Amino acid sequence: MTQYMLLLHQVPHYNMDLPREKMMEMTKRYMAWADSLRQKGKLAGGEKLAAGGVRHIKVKDGKPMASDGPYAEAKDVIGGYFVIEAKDAAEAEAIARDCPHLTLAATNWAEIRPIEDMAQVRAAAG
């Protein structure tokens, strides 16, 4: 099995104004989806990311510098992630297609990234 990171993209603050009942309904949909994957042995982890407190680290004049972010002009932010296990990219895509994130807002989208097995890389490096 290969692990894939499912990055959940959204517009900044897309759900900040939702009433508590709607937010709880949304949370339950994510939890049910994740529980279903966990029962099938397809979920390795995942979390919702906090909206505030984001810091960017970039090199300026040869030194790492921190700044606030994401910025208001950002088109999208990553609101959370899941680490899933799939036999191949096609299965990972099928799992991602069922993610409730895609149905909660027309602007939401998901990115699927294979996670490189660093144990194999270390073994190959000798």
Residue pairs with C-beta under 8 A, 6 or more apart in sequence:
1 85
1 86
1 87
2 85
2 86
2 87
2 88
2 92
2 114
2 115
2 117
3 44
3 83
3 84
3 85
3 114
3 115
3 117
4 83
4 84
4 85
4 86
4 89
4 92
4 112
4 113
4 114
4 115
5 81
5 82
5 83
5 112
5 113
5 115
6 46
6 81
6 82
6 83
6 84
6 92
6 95
6 96
6 99
6 110
6 111
6 112
7 78
7 81
7 110
7 111
7 112
7 113
8 78
8 79
8 80
8 81
8 82
8 99
8 101
8 108
8 110
9 76
9 77
9 78
9 79
9 108
9 109
9 110
9 111
10 76
10 77
10 78
10 79
10 101
10 105
10 107
10 108
11 75
11 76
11 77
11 105
11 107
12 51
12 70
12 72
12 74
12 76
12 77
13 51
14 79
14 105
14 107
14 108
15 23
15 26
15 104
15 105
16 51
18 26
26 100
26 104
29 100
29 104
30 48
30 100
30 101
33 98
33 99
33 100
34 43
34 46
34 82
37 43
37 82
37 84
37 95
41 85
42 84
42 85
42 86
42 95
43 82
43 83
43 84
43 85
44 83
44 84
44 85
45 82
45 83
46 80
46 81
46 82
46 83
47 80
47 81
48 79
48 80
49 78
49 79
49 80
49 81
51 77
51 79
54 68
54 69
54 70
54 77
55 66
55 67
55 68
55 69
56 66
56 67
56 68
56 69
56 70
57 64
57 65
57 66
58 64
58 65
58 67
59 65
70 77
76 107
76 109
79 101
80 101
82 99
83 115
84 92
84 95
84 96
86 92
86 95
89 112
89 114
92 112
92 114
93 112
96 102
96 110
96 112
99 110
101 108
101 110
102 108
102 109
102 110
